[in-house]
């Protein structure tokens, strides 16, 4: 059996990077329709854990006869609960960053200005990944991120990738080896990150606070 164990962090988001309101000429708040919360979740796995996770997700989906992509906004509640319970059974570590836009003091994305979309995503995603990779004591990690075109400034993802590596890697420790941008449709571990982000959002919006409570506190860690 191969002893070449690789490390992965799967990152997905819930919400959008836009500001919830703007100020008109009279000083009144005009709400934009942007989400109140923005949530990023990072699922930390090594290759053995990843293979086990893939098998368990397929097993649970087959149990419920579900054949589509797993997304927090569309799956049946009973399937949602079973998938979150699986996190406890497999002892999966998950880190998340929740941004309440009513309190956030950083830069928001602005329509028509890709640079600001990039600033919002880069800062918050890098903060989450940096914390997760250190807490899990990982090196040589492949960070797998849901592909989002708003991160493109000049037609490719390289600037974003270099920024992320530069924030975390040092001259002596290469914590991030690769950064991969994928479509979550064909990556089950990425879909799990989406479910966690959705459960956290539903807890803070009071839509379904029970979902977040399914996950054991020792496995689900908030970063600030």
C-alpha positions as CSV (number, residue, x, y, z in Angstrom):
1,X,0.0,0.0,0.0
2,X,1.3,3.5,-0.9
3,X,2.3,5.6,2.1
4,X,2.2,8.8,0.0
5,X,-0.5,10.7,1.9
6,X,-1.5,14.0,0.5
7,X,-3.3,16.9,2.3
8,X,-6.2,18.9,1.0
9,X,-8.3,21.9,2.1
10,X,-11.6,22.3,0.3
11,X,-13.1,25.8,0.4
12,X,-16.6,27.0,-0.5
13,X,-18.7,30.0,0.3
14,X,-22.2,31.1,1.0
15,X,-23.5,34.6,0.2
16,X,-21.9,37.3,-1.9
17,X,-19.1,39.9,-1.4
18,X,-21.4,42.9,-2.0
19,X,-22.2,45.7,0.5
20,X,-25.8,45.4,1.9
21,X,-26.6,49.1,1.3
22,X,-25.4,52.2,-0.3
23,X,-26.0,55.9,0.6
24,X,-28.0,58.1,-1.7
25,X,-27.5,61.8,-2.2
26,X,-29.8,62.6,0.8
27,X,-27.9,60.3,3.1
28,X,-30.5,57.6,3.2
29,X,-29.5,53.9,3.1
30,X,-30.6,52.1,-0.1
31,X,-30.5,48.3,0.3
32,X,-28.8,46.6,-2.6
33,X,-30.2,43.0,-2.2
34,X,-26.7,41.6,-1.3
35,X,-26.6,38.9,1.4
36,X,-26.5,39.9,5.0
37,X,-23.8,37.3,5.7
38,X,-20.8,36.0,3.8
39,X,-19.5,32.6,5.0
40,X,-16.4,30.6,3.9
41,X,-15.9,27.1,5.1
42,X,-12.7,25.0,4.9
43,X,-12.8,21.2,5.1
44,X,-9.4,19.7,6.0
45,X,-8.6,16.2,4.8
46,X,-5.8,13.9,3.9
47,X,-6.0,11.5,1.0
48,X,-7.2,8.6,3.1
49,X,-9.9,10.6,4.7
50,X,-10.9,12.0,1.3
51,X,-11.4,8.5,-0.2
52,X,-13.5,7.5,2.8
53,X,-15.5,10.7,2.6
54,X,-16.2,10.1,-1.1
55,X,-17.5,6.6,-0.4
56,X,-19.7,7.7,2.5
57,X,-21.3,10.6,0.5
58,X,-22.2,8.3,-2.3
59,X,-23.6,5.7,0.1
60,X,-25.8,8.4,1.8
61,X,-26.9,9.8,-1.5
62,X,-27.9,6.3,-2.8
63,X,-29.7,5.6,0.5
64,X,-32.0,8.6,-0.3
65,X,-32.1,8.1,-4.0
66,X,-30.5,11.5,-4.7
67,X,-28.7,11.9,-8.0
68,X,-28.0,15.6,-8.3
69,X,-25.3,17.9,-7.0
70,X,-25.4,18.4,-3.3
71,X,-26.3,22.0,-2.6
72,X,-27.6,23.4,0.7
73,X,-30.4,25.3,-1.1
74,X,-31.9,22.3,-2.9
75,X,-31.3,19.0,-1.0
76,X,-34.0,17.3,1.2
77,X,-33.7,18.1,4.9
78,X,-33.3,14.4,5.8
79,X,-30.4,14.1,3.4
80,X,-28.9,17.3,4.7
81,X,-29.0,16.0,8.3
82,X,-27.4,12.6,7.4
83,X,-24.6,14.3,5.6
84,X,-23.9,16.6,8.5
85,X,-23.9,13.7,10.9
86,X,-21.3,12.0,8.7
87,X,-18.9,14.8,9.6
88,X,-19.0,13.7,13.3
89,X,-18.6,10.0,12.4
90,X,-15.6,10.6,10.2
91,X,-14.1,13.1,12.6
92,X,-13.7,15.8,9.9
93,X,-12.2,19.2,11.0
94,X,-13.9,22.2,9.5
95,X,-13.0,25.9,10.0
96,X,-15.3,28.8,9.0
97,X,-15.3,32.5,8.8
98,X,-18.6,34.3,9.1
99,X,-18.8,38.0,8.0
100,X,-21.7,39.9,9.4
101,X,-21.8,42.8,6.9
102,X,-23.5,45.1,9.4
103,X,-20.3,45.0,11.4
104,X,-17.6,44.3,8.9
105,X,-15.1,47.2,8.5
106,X,-13.2,45.9,5.5
107,X,-13.6,46.6,1.8
108,X,-16.7,45.3,0.0
109,X,-17.1,44.4,-3.6
110,X,-18.6,47.0,-5.9
111,X,-20.4,46.3,-9.2
112,X,-18.2,47.1,-12.1
113,X,-14.9,47.1,-10.1
114,X,-13.3,43.7,-10.2
115,X,-10.4,44.9,-8.1
116,X,-12.7,45.3,-5.1
117,X,-14.3,41.8,-5.6
118,X,-10.7,40.5,-5.6
119,X,-9.8,42.4,-2.4
120,X,-12.8,41.1,-0.5
121,X,-12.3,37.4,-1.6
122,X,-8.5,37.4,-1.3
123,X,-8.4,38.8,2.2
124,X,-11.1,36.7,3.8
125,X,-10.2,33.4,2.0
126,X,-6.5,33.8,2.8
127,X,-7.3,34.4,6.4
128,X,-9.4,31.3,6.6
129,X,-6.9,29.0,4.8
130,X,-4.0,30.3,6.8
131,X,-5.7,29.6,10.1
132,X,-6.9,26.1,8.9
133,X,-3.6,24.9,7.5
134,X,-1.7,25.9,10.6
135,X,-4.3,24.4,13.1
136,X,-4.2,21.1,11.1
137,X,-0.4,21.3,11.0
138,X,-0.4,20.6,7.3
139,X,2.4,21.0,4.7
140,X,2.3,20.4,1.0
141,X,-1.4,21.1,0.9
142,X,-3.5,21.4,-2.2
143,X,-6.1,24.1,-1.6
144,X,-9.2,23.4,-3.8
145,X,-11.5,26.4,-4.2
146,X,-14.9,26.7,-5.8
147,X,-14.3,28.4,-9.2
148,X,-15.5,32.0,-9.1
149,X,-14.9,34.2,-12.1
150,X,-15.1,37.4,-10.0
151,X,-11.6,36.5,-8.7
152,X,-10.2,37.1,-12.2
153,X,-8.5,40.4,-12.7
154,X,-6.5,39.7,-15.9
155,X,-8.0,36.6,-17.4
156,X,-6.4,34.0,-15.1
157,X,-6.2,32.8,-11.5
158,X,-2.4,33.1,-11.1
159,X,-2.4,36.4,-9.2
160,X,-4.9,35.0,-6.7
161,X,-2.9,31.8,-6.3
162,X,0.4,33.7,-5.8
163,X,-1.3,36.0,-3.2
164,X,-2.6,33.0,-1.2
165,X,0.7,31.1,-1.2
166,X,2.6,34.3,-0.3
167,X,0.4,34.8,2.7
168,X,1.0,31.3,4.1
169,X,4.3,29.9,2.8
170,X,7.6,30.9,4.2
171,X,11.2,30.3,3.0
172,X,11.5,27.2,5.1
173,X,7.9,25.8,5.2
174,X,5.8,25.2,2.1
175,X,2.4,24.8,3.5
176,X,0.5,25.3,0.2
177,X,1.8,23.3,-2.7
178,X,-1.0,23.8,-5.2
179,X,-4.1,25.9,-5.6
180,X,-6.8,24.4,-7.7
181,X,-10.1,26.1,-8.9
182,X,-12.8,23.7,-9.7
183,X,-16.5,23.4,-10.4
184,X,-18.1,22.0,-7.3
185,X,-20.5,19.9,-9.3
186,X,-18.0,17.1,-9.6
187,X,-16.2,17.4,-6.2
188,X,-18.1,15.9,-3.3
189,X,-15.7,17.3,-0.7
190,X,-16.4,20.7,-2.1
191,X,-20.1,20.1,-1.9
192,X,-19.7,19.2,1.8
193,X,-18.1,22.6,2.4
194,X,-21.2,24.2,0.7
195,X,-23.5,22.3,3.1
196,X,-21.5,23.5,6.2
197,X,-21.6,27.1,5.0
198,X,-25.4,26.8,4.4
199,X,-26.0,25.3,7.8
200,X,-24.0,28.1,9.5
201,X,-25.9,30.7,7.5
202,X,-29.3,29.2,8.4
203,X,-28.2,29.2,12.1
204,X,-27.4,33.0,12.1
205,X,-30.5,33.9,10.0
206,X,-32.7,31.7,12.3
207,X,-34.0,29.8,9.3
208,X,-32.9,26.4,10.6
209,X,-30.6,26.7,13.6
210,X,-30.8,23.0,14.2
211,X,-28.6,22.1,11.3
212,X,-25.5,23.8,12.7
213,X,-26.1,22.1,16.1
214,X,-25.8,18.7,14.4
215,X,-22.1,19.2,14.0
216,X,-19.9,18.6,17.1
217,X,-18.3,21.8,18.4
218,X,-14.9,20.2,18.7
219,X,-14.9,19.7,14.9
220,X,-16.4,23.0,13.8
221,X,-14.2,26.0,14.6
222,X,-14.9,29.7,13.9
223,X,-12.1,32.0,13.0
224,X,-12.2,35.8,13.6
